[in-house]
């Protein structure tokens, strides 16, 4: 007979690995089930780097969670010895009325976050790799930077195993159901059927398949990450000289990028933010096409004059989008006694990974959390004005 657990976690990517760690650290008997191998590149928690920042243009309500995430990232590094967070500073660039600048400034002011506003000449003086237009400004945040997603997932898995979690890879769940009489849940795989008191579902891009009755539609998009070798080399792009950036043009198109973090041969990573094409995990096109590389190069060239330089490589990932681009973190509306879900991270979720893991552990073990998560309730759509 399969063993009985306190909590089963479905999906061991960014959010699921963090949930497994926090649950096991609290003494819960945890089973983690993952469709692929550990730290895989088939979902959304890969690509070598993710931006982290606190002056959050998406909504000031995210800032308390970011402050806690920063604390937990520091603890994760100390507990595992893995390099995860590098706070090299960051600029949010655009016209003063752009969402990127205006929203970042609103969050910084509301939460009294250290920041500076830079005009175009000051941006160019501090960061010679950047070439803003005369009417563009930037919010500079010294505590912005980048995270190592693969190291983050590996660290959470390491700590989960250390604390007794039973993690099964290459064993996808095929279905799950509640047991009669409030006795918990049963999760089926091709190998076995497992029972537990609670279920935590972190499905990433597989949310539309596993969470059909959640009440919030989740759509999947294919996105691309590109690495270019700058003209003249990467020396001006090292993390002590070049910031992370999010740059919004007059049309509202955003790109983001990083320092050269993988040595002289690794290039500098850039990407569009939210220009994806619809896909599913089974139909995503993993080939990067020449016209896509040209589109990225054309967007970068006027803003970073020594880029694109020479194209090195590109990789695909997936966004799992909700209509309002806010997360879904909740007790499942149809299964509130047994099931917790986290999905729809809409392309900006990775920086929250450790605090989401903490929240999921709270919800699974106690049914509630002290963290502010009202924004992530699926019922928010019904409460929104028409």
C-alpha positions in Angstrom: 0.0 0.0 0.0 1.3 3.5 -0.8 2.2 5.6 2.2 0.0 8.3 3.5 1.4 11.9 3.7 0.4 15.1 5.4 0.7 17.0 2.1 1.2 16.1 -1.5 2.8 18.8 -3.7 2.1 18.6 -7.5 4.9 20.3 -9.5 8.4 20.9 -8.2 9.4 23.9 -10.2 9.9 27.3 -8.6 6.7 27.5 -6.5 6.4 23.8 -5.8 10.0 23.3 -4.7 9.6 26.2 -2.3 6.3 24.8 -1.0 7.9 21.4 -0.4 10.8 23.0 1.5 8.6 25.1 3.8 6.2 22.3 4.5 9.0 19.8 5.3 10.8 22.4 7.4 7.7 22.6 9.6 7.7 18.8 10.2 5.0 17.8 7.6 5.3 14.5 5.8 5.6 15.7 2.2 5.4 13.9 -1.1 6.4 15.9 -4.1 5.5 14.7 -7.6 7.1 16.2 -10.7 6.4 15.4 -14.4 10.1 16.0 -15.4 13.5 15.7 -13.7 14.7 18.1 -11.1 15.6 21.6 -12.2 14.3 21.0 -15.7 14.0 23.5 -18.6 10.6 22.6 -19.9 8.5 25.1 -17.9 9.2 28.6 -16.6 12.0 28.3 -14.0 15.1 28.3 -16.1 17.2 30.6 -18.3 20.0 31.5 -15.9 18.6 34.7 -14.5 15.4 36.5 -13.4 15.0 40.1 -12.4 14.2 41.0 -8.8 13.1 44.5 -7.7 11.0 46.1 -5.0 9.7 49.3 -6.7 7.0 47.3 -8.3 5.1 49.0 -11.2 2.6 46.1 -11.4 0.9 47.1 -8.1 2.2 48.5 -4.7 0.3 45.6 -3.0 3.2 43.2 -4.0 5.8 45.2 -2.1 5.4 43.5 1.4 5.8 40.1 -0.3 8.9 41.3 -2.0 10.4 42.5 1.2 9.8 39.1 2.8 11.1 37.3 -0.4 14.4 39.2 -0.1 14.8 38.0 3.5 14.1 34.4 2.5 16.5 34.5 -0.5 19.3 35.5 1.9 18.4 32.7 4.2 18.3 30.2 1.3 21.8 31.2 0.3 23.1 30.9 3.8 21.5 27.5 4.4 22.7 25.9 1.1 25.8 27.9 0.1 24.4 28.3 -3.4 24.7 31.8 -5.1 21.2 33.0 -5.8 20.7 36.8 -5.5 22.9 39.5 -6.9 21.8 43.1 -6.1 23.6 45.0 -8.8 21.0 47.8 -9.0 18.4 48.4 -11.6 16.8 51.1 -13.8 13.1 51.3 -14.9 13.3 53.4 -18.0 10.7 55.2 -20.1 8.9 58.4 -20.5 7.7 59.9 -17.1 4.1 58.8 -17.8 4.9 55.3 -18.8 3.6 52.4 -16.7 7.1 51.2 -16.0 8.3 54.6 -14.5 5.0 55.9 -13.1 4.1 52.6 -11.4 7.6 52.0 -10.0 7.7 55.5 -8.5 4.2 55.0 -7.0 5.3 51.8 -5.2 8.6 53.4 -4.1 6.8 56.4 -2.6 4.0 54.4 -0.9 6.5 52.0 0.8 9.3 54.5 1.3 11.7 52.4 -0.7 15.1 53.9 -1.4 15.3 55.1 -5.0 16.6 57.9 -7.2 15.0 59.5 -10.3 17.5 60.0 -13.1 17.2 62.2 -16.2 18.6 61.1 -19.6 22.0 62.7 -19.2 22.5 61.2 -15.7 21.5 57.7 -17.0 24.1 58.0 -19.7 26.7 59.3 -17.3 26.2 56.5 -14.7 25.6 53.7 -17.2 27.5 54.3 -20.5 26.0 51.1 -22.0 22.5 52.8 -22.0 21.4 55.4 -24.5 18.0 56.8 -23.4 16.2 59.4 -25.5 16.1 63.0 -24.3 12.6 62.7 -23.0 13.2 59.4 -21.1 13.9 59.1 -17.4 14.6 56.2 -15.0 13.9 55.1 -11.5 17.1 53.7 -10.1 16.8 51.1 -7.3 20.0 50.0 -5.7 18.5 46.8 -4.3 17.3 45.6 -7.7 19.2 42.8 -9.3 18.9 39.3 -10.5 18.2 35.8 -9.3 19.6 32.4 -10.4 16.4 30.4 -11.0 18.0 27.0 -11.4 20.0 27.5 -8.2 16.9 28.6 -6.4 14.9 25.5 -7.4 17.9 23.2 -6.6 18.3 24.9 -3.2 14.7 24.4 -2.2 14.7 20.8 -3.3 18.0 20.2 -1.4 16.4 21.6 1.8 13.1 19.7 1.3 15.0 16.4 1.1 17.2 17.4 4.1 14.0 17.8 6.1 12.5 14.5 5.1 10.4 15.2 2.0 9.9 12.3 -0.4 10.4 13.7 -4.0 9.5 11.7 -7.0 10.7 12.9 -10.4 9.5 11.7 -13.8 6.2 10.7 -12.1 3.4 13.0 -13.3 0.1 13.0 -11.6 -2.7 11.8 -13.9 -5.7 12.7 -11.7 -6.7 13.6 -8.2 -9.8 13.5 -6.1 -11.1 14.2 -2.6 -11.7 11.2 -0.4 -15.2 10.7 1.1 -16.0 12.2 4.5 -13.3 14.8 4.5 -10.6 12.2 4.7 -8.2 14.0 2.5 -7.1 13.5 -1.1 -5.9 10.8 -3.4 -3.4 11.5 -6.2 -3.0 9.0 -9.0 0.1 8.5 -11.2 1.0 5.7 -13.6 3.0 4.1 -10.8 0.8 4.4 -7.8 -2.0 6.1 -5.9 -1.0 8.3 -2.9 -3.2 9.7 -0.1 -2.7 12.8 2.0 -4.6 15.1 4.2 -3.8 18.1 2.0 -2.9 18.8 -1.6 -0.9 21.7 -3.0 -1.0 22.2 -6.8 1.7 24.3 -8.5 1.1 23.4 -12.1 2.9 26.2 -14.0 1.9 26.1 -17.6 -0.1 22.9 -17.0 -2.7 24.9 -15.0 -5.3 24.8 -17.8 -5.3 21.0 -17.7 -5.2 20.5 -13.9 -7.4 23.4 -12.7 -10.3 23.5 -15.0 -12.8 24.6 -12.3 -10.7 27.3 -10.6 -12.8 30.2 -11.8 -9.9 32.2 -13.4 -8.8 31.4 -16.9 -5.1 30.9 -17.4 -3.7 31.2 -20.9 -0.2 30.0 -21.9 2.2 32.0 -24.0 5.5 31.2 -25.6 8.3 33.7 -24.8 11.9 33.9 -25.8 15.2 34.8 -24.0 18.2 36.0 -26.1 21.9 36.2 -25.4 24.1 38.6 -27.5 27.9 39.2 -27.4 28.3 43.0 -27.2 30.5 44.8 -29.6 33.8 45.4 -27.9 33.2 42.6 -25.3 31.4 42.2 -22.1 33.6 44.3 -19.8 31.2 47.3 -19.7 28.4 44.9 -18.9 29.7 43.3 -15.8 27.4 43.4 -12.7 29.5 46.1 -11.0 29.0 48.5 -14.0 25.8 47.6 -15.8 22.3 47.3 -14.1 19.3 45.2 -14.8 16.8 47.2 -16.7 13.2 47.3 -17.8 12.7 49.7 -20.7 9.3 50.8 -22.0 9.2 52.5 -25.4 6.6 55.1 -26.5 4.3 52.4 -27.8 4.2 50.6 -24.4 6.5 47.8 -25.6 8.8 46.6 -22.7 12.2 44.9 -22.9 14.3 43.8 -20.0 17.9 42.8 -19.7 20.8 41.8 -17.4 24.5 42.3 -16.9 26.9 39.8 -18.5 26.7 37.3 -15.6 28.3 34.2 -17.2 31.8 35.4 -18.1 33.3 36.9 -21.2 31.8 34.3 -23.5 28.3 34.3 -22.0 27.1 37.5 -23.5 24.3 39.7 -22.2 20.7 38.5 -21.9 17.8 40.5 -23.2 14.1 39.7 -23.8 10.7 41.2 -24.6 8.2 41.4 -21.8 4.7 40.3 -22.8 4.9 39.9 -26.6 4.3 36.1 -26.5 2.3 33.8 -28.8 -0.4 31.4 -27.6 0.7 27.8 -27.0 0.3 24.8 -24.8 3.1 22.9 -23.1 2.6 20.2 -25.7 2.5 22.5 -28.8 5.1 25.1 -27.9 7.6 25.8 -30.7 11.1 25.3 -29.2 12.8 26.6 -32.3 14.0 30.2 -32.3 13.5 31.8 -35.8 15.6 34.3 -37.6 12.9 36.9 -37.7 12.5 36.7 -33.9 16.2 37.4 -33.4 16.0 40.3 -35.8 13.0 41.8 -33.9 14.9 41.6 -30.6 18.0 43.1 -32.2 16.0 46.0 -33.7 14.4 46.8 -30.3 17.7 46.7 -28.4 20.0 48.5 -30.9 18.9 52.2 -30.3 18.9 51.7 -26.5 22.1 49.8 -25.9 24.5 50.9 -28.7 27.0 48.0 -28.4 24.1 45.5 -28.6 23.0 43.4 -30.2 26.5 42.7 -31.4 26.7 39.0 -32.3 23.8 36.6 -31.6 24.8 33.7 -29.3 21.8 31.7 -28.4 18.1 31.9 -27.4 15.8 29.8 -25.3 12.0 29.4 -24.9 9.9 29.6 -21.8 6.2 29.9 -21.0 4.1 32.5 -19.2 0.9 31.4 -17.5 -1.3 34.5 -17.7 -4.4 35.6 -15.9 -6.6 38.3 -17.5 -5.4 41.0 -15.0 -1.8 39.6 -14.8 -2.2 39.1 -11.0 -1.4 35.7 -9.4 -3.8 33.1 -8.1 -2.8 31.9 -4.7 -5.8 30.4 -2.7 -7.6 27.5 -1.2 -9.3 25.9 -4.2 -12.8 27.4 -4.4 -14.3 24.0 -5.2 -12.2 22.1 -2.7 -11.5 24.5 0.2 -11.0 21.9 2.9 -8.2 20.0 1.1 -6.6 21.8 -1.8 -4.4 24.9 -2.2 -3.3 26.2 -5.6 -0.7 28.6 -6.9 -0.8 29.5 -10.6 -1.2 32.3 -13.2 2.1 34.0 -12.3 1.9 36.0 -15.6 5.5 36.3 -16.3 6.5 38.2 -13.1 6.3 35.5 -10.4 9.8 34.1 -9.9 11.1 36.8 -7.6 8.3 35.8 -5.2 9.2 32.1 -5.1 10.3 31.7 -1.5 7.5 33.7 0.0 5.0 31.9 -2.1 6.4 28.7 -0.7 5.9 30.1 2.8 2.3 31.1 2.0 1.4 27.7 0.5 2.7 26.0 3.6 0.6 28.4 5.7 -2.6 27.6 3.7 -2.0 23.9 3.6 -1.3 23.5 7.3 -3.5 26.1 8.9 -6.0 27.3 6.1 -4.9 30.9 6.4 -1.8 33.1 6.2 -0.7 36.4 7.6 0.7 37.5 4.3 -1.5 39.9 2.2 -2.9 37.8 -0.6 -6.3 39.3 -1.2 -5.2 40.4 -4.6 -4.6 36.7 -5.6 -8.1 35.5 -4.7 -9.9 34.2 -7.9 -13.1 35.8 -6.7 -11.5 39.2 -7.4 -12.8 39.0 -10.9 -16.4 39.0 -9.7 -15.7 42.0 -7.4 -14.0 44.0 -10.2 -16.0 46.9 -11.8 -17.3 46.1 -15.2 
